[in-house]
Amino acid sequence: MANWNNLDTLKSYDALKKVAKVDLVSAMTGAAGAERVKKYSVGMAAGMSFNYAAKEVDDNVLAALEELAKEAELTDKYAALYNGEVINTGEKRMVLHQLTRGQLGEDVVADGVNKREFYVKEQKRIADFANKVHSGEIANAKGEKFTTVVQIGIGGSDLGPRAMYLALENWAKRTGNFKMEAKFISNVDPDDASAVLASIDVAHSIFILVSKSGTTLETLTNESFVIDALKKAGLDSSKHMIAVTSETSPLAKSDNYLEAFFMDDYIGGRYSSTSGVGGAVLSLAFGPDVFAQFLEGAAEEDKLATNKNLLENPAMLDALIGVYERNVLGYGSTAVLPYSQGLSRFPAHLQQLDMESNGKSVNRFGEPIDYVTGPVIFGEPGTNGQHSFYQLLHQGTDIIPLQFIGFKNSQLQNDVNIQDSTSQQKLCANVAAQIVAFACGKKDENLNKNFKGGRPSSIIIGDELNPKSLGALLAHFENKVMFQGFVWNINSFDQEGVQLGKVLAKKVLAHETDGALAEYSKLLNI
Amino acid sequence: MANWNNLDTLKSYDALKKVAKVDLVSAMTGAAGAERVKKYSVGMAAGMSFNYAAKEVDDNVLAALEELAKEAELTDKYAALYNGEVINTGEKRMVLHQLTRGQLGEDVVADGVNKREFYVKEQKRIADFANKVHSGEIANAKGEKFTTVVQIGIGGSDLGPRAMYLALENWAKRTGNFKMEAKFISNVDPDDASAVLASIDVAHSIFILVSKSGTTLETLTNESFVIDALKKAGLDSSKHMIAVTSETSPLAKSDNYLEAFFMDDYIGGRYSSTSGVGGAVLSLAFGPDVFAQFLEGAAEEDKLATNKNLLENPAMLDALIGVYERNVLGYGSTAVLPYSQGLSRFPAHLQQLDMESNGKSVNRFGEPIDYVTGPVIFGEPGTNGQHSFYQLLHQGTDIIPLQFIGFKNSQLQNDVNIQDSTSQQKLCANVAAQIVAFACGKKDENLNKNFKGGRPSSIIIGDELNPKSLGALLAHFENKVMFQGFVWNINSFDQEGVQLGKVLAKKVLAHETDGALAEYSKLLNI
């Protein structure tokens, strides 16, 4: 059994605070800088690598982080998780999302069911269903093929699957794997559902209702929008809708759906892209084989995270450098900057994954803690961000650690050559330039044009954004967040902080309010 | 002439730091909270209001902020700006974006031209052009009407216009003002241009090349993509493209464009949505009358910002509360949370507007400063955000000030009634509930379910998101950022922090690198 202790009780944490800080400007300048770029790199799945040369670390800091990893028993805790211990202490649940893509440890049995077999069975059911939709065996009332799939879900049922769909859409179009267009309805704002419904041909659309509990207010409300639209078009909604839900939810055995696919309480919404929550929409959009490659990339990355050697474990290394930046160096936020248009919504997914998991003020036993936990996560694709908020990143008064992602090749592989370089080369040149500009800066007597440098970044580099590398990227960040939660001794798998707002919103709608809430309700005409 | 002094030299700033802090939980609970909601509100243009009841202010803090506004001479500095003083000290330029929508002060003449007349003339030229496109007088080679407009630009030529287009698209569809679909190409990633071009009918598309200098690398590269696509379709690109640029740029008098519309050096990219940069695409998409209403809303809001009384000046009040949160209370970031799907990209625009303007470490005279300036800005629409990063906002270890925006009515006015309320009512109930949940919290013996509260927010409430209210919103935030820059004594109108990356990227492409940069270039296959 692993020992669960608060970060500030660990000897290695005290030792870490005492290690001499790295002067990033001098470390990254000249031949020494070149050496760091070659040395401070670790392989990831799908041929990718995590390069941390431009982080404020050196061999001494890394040795101290290695001690911290050992004292916090990080890989033991990971093993406890994938072997089925109740890691989600708040909700008293196991945490099994890794089992959707592979089996790292012992068989995990719950309610008499082998959970790996359960997830694989659901994947196969989804694959069969998707194949039948693609072949036309499952079709609309006129026997015509479905051409569009619409996911109805919010939070983890929306952000992850949407980001993954956008990340693979262009790749699939180039490689002949594009089967159906996907759309997403999430917000309770009626303009969201109305606009999506107006943009599609409902007669050739299949809708996926995604809600683990089957009670998510936004999702059920948006389902009504869709049912209305189908009725108005003279269509039988039960022939156009499927559900992804838990076996115990009201949606599970309802005649309102063509089919229901199952997940369970051991997979949190923000960790559900590799379950049926992502599986149904991605298998319909790109085919089950593409989804299988995505799972394969995630499984390989999960395996790398079991390595006890910090320098050979990219997720654990990324996690510990992040803790060092947050708790020792005192940085409050992290920017995620993918140099890939396909990853346009990946930062929004990581924002949920990280902030909802680790935005906590009590430890896993419900006791207060005296150190900071999860940072603010934000980001936009480069080079767009360069022409936006990078000014503050370069010359603002706070230091913001940066997480770059770049690929050698584009997805559509359609390019132009201007001034002796392709757009893809320009894109890659920009990310390389930014890393060095942030780290080294540039002296100028005019302080307005002076760059202090010393602004840390890492980069994940891959050949191409495709199903396998995307799966690996996703798993890397899931595991990074998990390791950070272990270091902070918090429960990264519940989200009690979202409850109070729901309770109060119900009171507003029931007109059971007083005080400030009653006044705000008046102002908003409720 | 106004006196420009660093914030930490002002007596009123010292006094502000000494004012007793507000306990937001007790202030917002019970009848006192209800009183605050009624009292701490100020009118904005287009019937909107800015409500700051849930901010950590009381009459004492507000009095101290009023003193700060006076000592920093904020409205005098605003007057200096709109009367044509050289406020952009770094680039030695006037700052005239307000003149694109109204004349608040004296005539401003530059290069022998009355600038208000110049901007109005360009608006009229754009309106004439848009009307001719809509009527079919300007058409493609076959005499067919253009149906799609594609903006090619990056940074301020993309984020603002894109956010404004998305904000009005549904409103325009409902009200019969939707003339042409708009698309945007921004990133140098070749997948961006390729995907947009594959999604449109180029034969019926008109492209707007937007670059003030006419030399923006990303934009010129993407122009080549478009010219290639037009050529491949057997079309004359010069009959499908217009330019928005400065009169001195290489694009200004080129035969490559059907027409060129002009802006000038006195309008920064991030402040250019009300100039031709936003004007061309919005006038083509929705018609010149809609664009005129948008300008009208902005002009009214600009006028409100001239009020010397802090409590009657929403932008100045918002700005000063933000400075108090940043410099006295020590909060490092601010979340922008519009409860409106139409404002889905408004936070991304504000992220540029704010972080590029005020992410500075030297004052307007190029001297170092010893206090923090612009915060990190991020956000997503509610209720989506509630199911994502709100966990950290409610229970994380850092306090993040929040900026809510809500409207009583939806844009498409298509709704469903579920459990006795419409989606729009649910949306509004949620934002009301969140404000009170953040401010007041809720005690629970189980600390994992405990909400400390004390998390400050403001809300802007309007009847509907339409051209006028959108213009007012935009101007509110532009003016807020401007006032904060004045308080911090920085130049909010240059962006020297983006230069170093550009210089280094050119070196990479010319293979003139050594050290770390050469190694990163190798890793990225450049």
Interface residues (C-beta under 8 A of the other chain):
Chain A: M28 T29 G30 A31 G33 A34 R36 V37 K38 S49 N51 A53 A54 G90 I154 G155 G156 D158 L159 E169 N170 K173 S186 N187 V188 D189 P190 D191 D192 A193 S194 A195 A198 L217 E218 L220 T221 N222 S224 F225 D228 G269 G332 S333 Y339 S340 Q341 G342 A348 Q351 Q352 M355 E356 N358 G359 K360 S361 V362 G366 E367 P368 I369 Y371 V372 T373 G374 V376 I377 F378 E380 P381 G382 T383 N384 Q386 H387 S388 F389 Y390 Q391 L392 L393 H394 Q395 G396 T397 D398 I400 G406 K408 S410 Q411 L412 N414 D415 V416 I418 Q419 D420 S421 T422 S423 Q424 Q425 K426 L427 C428 A429 N430 V431 A432 A433 Q434 I435 V436 A437 A439 C440 G441 K442 N446 L447 N448 K449 N450 F451 K452 I459 I461 N491 D494 Q495 E496 G497 V498 Q499 L500 G501 K502 V503 L504 A505 K506 K507 V508 L509 D514 G515 A516 L517 A518 E519 Y520 S521 L523 L524 N525 I526
Chain B: M28 T29 G30 A31 G33 A34 R36 V37 K38 S49 N51 A53 A54 G90 I154 G155 G156 D158 L159 E169 N170 K173 S186 N187 V188 D189 P190 D191 D192 A193 S194 A195 A198 L217 E218 L220 T221 N222 S224 F225 D228 G269 G332 S333 Y339 S340 Q341 G342 A348 Q351 Q352 M355 E356 N358 G359 K360 S361 V362 G366 E367 P368 I369 Y371 V372 T373 G374 V376 I377 F378 E380 P381 G382 T383 N384 Q386 H387 S388 F389 Y390 Q391 L392 L393 H394 Q395 G396 T397 D398 I400 G406 K408 S410 Q411 L412 N414 D415 V416 I418 Q419 D420 S421 T422 S423 Q424 Q425 K426 L427 C428 A429 N430 V431 A432 A433 Q434 I435 V436 A437 A439 C440 G441 K442 N446 L447 N448 K449 N450 F451 K452 I459 I461 N491 D494 Q495 E496 G497 V498 Q499 L500 G501 K502 V503 L504 A505 K506 K507 V508 L509 D514 G515 A516 L517 A518 E519 Y520 S521 L523 L524 N525 I526
